């Protein structure tokens, strides 16, 4: 899975305690080894190895929230087809 700057993840109930009870995490940067992130509701920031973030995604501790711009582009493409 491609992890890009600006990607937002929903934090599951089971691991919220590790992230200051934040609801979301936004990727600030990814250098290919380490990912920096900002927690939602101004609850902090941090970094972790990219491998660990991939592990959290695989275990469903984090779930990607669809990008609103991408959803808008998908909707407009459907309208042009019909």
N, C-alpha and C positions, 0 to 999 in steps of 0.2 A: 504494500500500500504506500502511495506517495504521501509524504508528510511535508506540507508546504506552510510557509509563513501565512498566518491569518486563519488557519484551519482551527475550528472550534470543536471541542469534545465535551460531551456530557459525562460527568463523573458519577459512577454508580454509588448507591447507598453504602455498600460494603467497604469502600475505600475513601469516602469523604473525610473521615477523621485524619487521614494522612495529608489532606490538602486543605486544612483550616476550614472544613465544612463547606467549601465552595461548591457551587453547582456546576460550573464550567471551567474549562482550561483552554486558553488560546495560544497557539504556537507563535512565538516571537521570532525565533530563528532556528535554522537547522543547518549545521555545517557538515552533515554526513556522519558524525560521530556522536555529537551531543545536541539535544534539543532544549532550547530555552523557552519558557512558557510564562504566561501571566494568568493568575486565577481570577475568576469572575467576582464581581462585587467588591473589587479592590481588596481582596483577601490575601494578596501576596504574589510572589513570583518565585521562580526556581529554574532548575535545569536537571536533566537526567540523560543517561546514555540512550541513544536511539534504539538499541536492542531492548532496553527495559520498556520504552514506550510501546514498541511492537508487541512485547509480551503482554502488557496491560490491554492492548487492543484485542489480542487473541483470546484473552481470558474474559473479555467483555467488561472489564473494569472501567474502560473508557469507550464511549460510542461517539462516532463522528456525527456532528450536526450538519445537515446539508447546507451548502452555501446558498444564500438567498439569491445572489446574482445568477448562479447556475440554474436554480429553479425558474427564475424569470426567463432566462434564455430558452429553456426547455419548453415553457408554456408558449412563447412566441413562435417557436419552430413548429409546434403542433398546429397553431392557428394558420400558418402560411401553407401548410400541406393541405388542409381542408378547404 
